[in-house]
Amino acid sequence: MGLASCKRIIERHGGRIWIDPASGDGTIFHFTLPAHRQAEGRTDDE
């Protein structure tokens, strides 16, 4: 999966993606997604 696709998916879900250079060679990819609380008394099956 391309990084542009990952970025688009994450941003559509209200998240953020960024990179940091790693010590030596390579890059570290980070992303966050918002956590939503489930309504009381509701289950995933509903």
C-alpha positions in Angstrom: 0.0 0.0 0.0 1.4 3.4 -1.0 2.1 6.1 1.6 -0.2 8.5 -0.3 -3.1 6.0 0.2 -2.2 5.5 3.9 -2.2 9.3 4.4 -5.5 9.7 2.7 -7.2 6.9 4.7 -5.7 8.2 8.0 -6.7 11.8 7.4 -10.3 10.8 6.4 -10.6 9.2 9.8 -9.4 12.4 11.5 -5.9 11.1 12.1 -2.4 12.3 11.3 0.7 10.6 9.9 4.3 11.8 10.0 7.9 10.5 9.8 11.0 10.8 11.8 14.5 9.8 10.7 15.8 6.8 12.6 19.3 6.6 14.1 21.6 5.3 11.4 19.6 4.1 8.4 15.9 4.2 7.9 12.8 6.1 8.9 10.2 5.7 11.6 6.6 6.1 10.5 4.0 7.3 13.1 0.3 7.8 12.9 -2.6 8.6 15.2 -6.3 8.0 15.0 -8.9 9.5 17.3 -10.5 7.2 19.8 -14.3 7.5 20.1 -16.1 6.2 23.1 -19.0 3.8 22.4 -22.4 4.9 23.6 -23.5 3.4 26.9 -25.5 0.1 26.5 -24.5 -0.3 22.9 -22.5 -3.1 21.5 -20.5 -3.5 18.3 -23.2 -5.8 17.0 -25.8 -3.1 17.0 
